Amino acid sequence: MCDNRLAAAELFGLLSAFWQPPDENFWRNLADGSVDAELLNYSQLAGFSSDLPALTLFQQSLPTLEALKLFYLRCFIGIGKQSALPVESIYKKWTHDPTARLPIAGSTGYLMGDPALHARYLLDHYQLQIPPDYRMMPDHLLLLLELLAYLLENRPPEESRTFLNQHFDWLDSFDKALETISEDDPEDAKAKRFYQLALQTLIQAVQCQSEIDSHAN
């Protein structure tokens, strides 16, 4: 396995941590600059462009842990008036099956669409477990990033390239949904900006990896 693919796997694995419920351990690693340093190191080892590290300034933009928890609960779990779930199916047509007769078949905004079924198939195929809390969201961004890291580390380049093309083309739509979330107070606004920064960093990383994969073809 090439060292740059191992570094990319580590990078995407680290980026996946941003999309699970924030805890004190991760917050402390953000606060002391450890996460920024690791992102910079892995992005350089992966051969990514110099633009990516410029985005990774989480230590400087870190809100309180409580603000992160409240924003995550409201926005990414959907407890509140507004949400922007980090789940692929939400941003795509529920199914492209022309024989589907359900009223939601051609609509967006629903869980367990075609992307979820395919993600679940891949996770089962590679014998990767789906945590109980994500059974109805196998295409949650957390799981997609963990699967991407696995493919980069363990499978041929064409598999990670195909997976990137199939399952990471909705991030701009997610970004637009995140932008619409209202801000309750300055710390809430800071938490929103933190997650926007995390998403922008991820989008840039996906673009860099896609470019590397296309050149390797």
C-alpha positions in Angstrom: 0.0 0.0 0.0 1.4 3.4 -1.0 2.2 5.7 1.9 0.1 8.5 0.4 -3.0 6.3 0.5 -2.3 5.4 4.1 -2.0 9.0 5.0 -5.2 9.8 3.1 -6.9 7.0 5.0 -5.8 8.5 8.3 -6.9 12.0 7.2 -10.4 10.9 6.3 -10.6 8.8 9.4 -9.8 11.9 11.4 -12.3 14.0 9.5 -15.0 11.4 10.3 -14.6 12.4 14.0 -16.1 15.8 13.3 -19.4 14.1 12.4 -20.0 12.1 15.5 -21.4 13.6 18.7 -18.7 15.9 20.1 -17.1 14.7 23.4 -14.6 16.2 25.8 -11.7 14.2 24.5 -12.1 15.4 20.9 -12.7 18.9 22.1 -9.5 18.9 24.1 -7.5 17.7 21.1 -9.0 20.5 19.0 -8.3 23.0 21.8 -4.6 22.1 22.1 -4.0 22.2 18.3 -3.4 18.4 18.0 -6.2 18.0 15.4 -4.9 20.9 13.3 -1.4 19.5 13.4 -2.5 16.0 12.4 -4.7 17.3 9.6 -1.8 19.3 8.2 0.6 16.4 8.5 -1.7 13.8 6.9 -2.7 16.2 4.1 0.9 16.8 3.2 1.8 13.1 3.3 -1.2 12.3 1.2 0.1 14.7 -1.5 -2.9 17.1 -1.2 -2.6 20.6 -2.5 -1.3 23.4 -0.2 -4.9 24.9 -0.1 -6.2 22.3 2.3 -4.0 23.2 5.4 -5.1 26.8 5.1 -8.6 25.7 6.1 -7.6 23.7 9.1 -7.7 26.3 11.8 -10.0 24.6 14.2 -8.0 25.6 17.3 -8.6 29.3 16.5 -12.3 28.9 15.7 -13.3 26.5 18.5 -16.5 27.2 20.4 -17.3 25.8 23.8 -18.0 22.1 24.1 -21.5 22.8 25.3 -22.1 25.0 22.2 -20.9 22.2 19.9 -23.1 19.7 21.7 -26.2 21.9 21.4 -25.6 22.7 17.8 -25.0 19.1 16.9 -28.1 18.0 18.7 -30.3 20.6 17.0 -28.8 20.5 13.5 -27.4 17.0 12.9 -29.8 14.9 14.9 -32.8 17.0 14.1 -34.1 18.0 17.6 -35.4 21.5 16.9 -37.1 23.6 14.2 -34.2 23.4 11.8 -31.8 20.7 10.8 -29.3 19.7 8.2 -28.8 16.0 8.6 -25.3 14.8 7.4 -27.0 11.9 5.6 -26.6 11.3 1.8 -30.1 10.1 1.1 -31.6 13.4 2.3 -30.0 15.3 -0.5 -30.8 12.9 -3.4 -33.9 11.5 -5.0 -35.2 8.7 -2.8 -34.9 6.2 -5.7 -34.1 6.2 -9.4 -36.0 2.9 -9.8 -38.6 3.6 -12.5 -40.8 0.8 -11.2 -41.2 2.4 -7.7 -44.7 3.4 -7.0 -44.3 5.1 -3.6 -45.2 8.8 -3.5 -41.8 9.7 -2.2 -39.9 7.9 -5.0 -38.8 11.0 -6.9 -38.6 13.3 -3.9 -35.7 14.3 -1.7 -35.5 14.7 2.1 -36.0 11.1 3.1 -33.9 8.5 4.8 -33.0 5.0 3.5 -33.0 5.9 -0.2 -30.9 4.3 -2.9 -27.6 5.7 -1.5 -28.4 4.2 1.9 -29.1 0.8 0.4 -25.9 0.8 -1.5 -23.9 2.0 1.5 -25.4 -0.8 3.6 -24.5 -3.3 0.9 -20.9 -2.1 0.8 -20.6 -2.1 4.6 -21.9 -5.7 4.7 -19.7 -6.7 1.8 -16.6 -5.5 3.5 -17.8 -6.9 6.8 -17.9 -3.5 8.5 -20.5 -3.2 11.3 -23.1 -0.5 11.3 -23.6 0.9 14.9 -27.2 0.4 16.2 -27.8 4.2 16.2 -27.1 4.3 12.4 -29.2 1.4 11.3 -31.5 3.7 9.4 -28.7 5.9 8.3 -26.0 3.7 6.7 -25.1 6.6 4.5 -24.4 9.0 7.4 -21.3 11.0 6.7 -19.5 9.5 9.6 -19.9 6.0 8.2 -19.1 7.0 4.6 -15.8 8.5 5.8 -14.9 5.5 7.8 -15.7 3.3 4.8 -13.6 5.6 2.5 -10.7 5.3 5.0 -11.0 1.5 4.9 -11.0 1.4 1.1 -7.9 3.7 0.9 -6.0 1.6 3.3 -7.1 -1.9 2.2 -8.5 -1.9 -1.4 -7.2 -1.1 -4.9 -7.4 2.6 -6.0 -10.3 2.0 -8.4 -12.6 1.0 -5.5 -12.0 4.2 -3.5 -12.3 6.3 -6.7 -15.6 4.7 -7.6 -16.8 5.2 -4.0 -15.8 8.8 -4.0 -17.7 9.4 -7.2 -20.8 7.7 -6.1 -21.2 8.8 -2.5 -19.5 12.3 -2.0 -21.3 14.3 -4.7 -23.9 15.7 -2.2 -21.6 17.7 0.1 -22.3 21.0 -1.7 -26.0 20.5 -1.1 -25.3 19.7 2.5 -23.2 22.9 2.8 -26.1 25.0 1.4 -28.5 23.4 4.0 -26.1 24.1 6.8 -25.9 27.7 5.7 -29.6 28.2 6.2 -29.5 27.2 9.9 -30.3 30.1 12.1 -28.0 31.2 14.9 -29.3 31.6 18.4 -26.4 33.5 20.0 -22.7 34.2 19.4 -21.6 30.8 20.7 -24.2 29.1 18.5 -22.9 31.1 15.5 -19.4 30.0 16.4 -20.5 26.4 16.5 -22.1 26.7 13.1 -19.0 28.3 11.6 -16.9 25.4 13.1 -19.0 22.8 11.3 -19.0 24.8 8.1 -15.2 24.9 8.3 -15.1 21.1 8.9 -17.3 20.6 5.8 -15.3 22.9 3.7 -12.1 21.1 4.7 -13.7 17.8 3.8 -14.9 19.1 0.4 -11.4 20.2 -0.4 -9.9 16.9 0.8 -12.4 14.9 -1.4 -11.4 17.1 -4.4 -7.7 16.5 -3.8 -8.2 12.8 -3.4 -10.3 12.6 -6.6 -7.6 14.4 -8.5 -5.0 12.0 -7.3 -7.1 9.0 -8.1 -7.8 10.3 -11.6 -4.1 10.8 -12.3 -3.4 7.3 -11.1 -5.9 5.8 -13.5 
